Amino acid sequence: MVALNAPTTHNIRVKLDISGKATNRKDYQRIARALLIPAGNVSGIIEIEPNDDIKREGTEKVIIKLAREGIRGYTVKRAVASVSIIDND
């Protein structure tokens, strides 16, 4: 989740830098390169939904970093998060 300290009167587009061993669209459902927080809201959610396959890959990590640019008037705190996708094969 990306949270603001107060509601905004305009849409906020937070750019995302996505990295890690897990691959966008291959190992998990597509994550856009930006998160839109609509005007009047205080948060937006980035969902990571793993794709099931029969390939043995071990545990793979997704790392998401929030870009500081394009968020005029807001300070980015705790700008990096990660999640591990555990292989079920």
Secondary structure, 3 states (H helix, E strand, C coil): CEECCCCCCCCEEEEEEEECCCCECCCECCCCCEEEECCCCCEECCCCCECCCCCCCCCEEEEEEECCCCCCCCCCCCCEEEEEECCCC
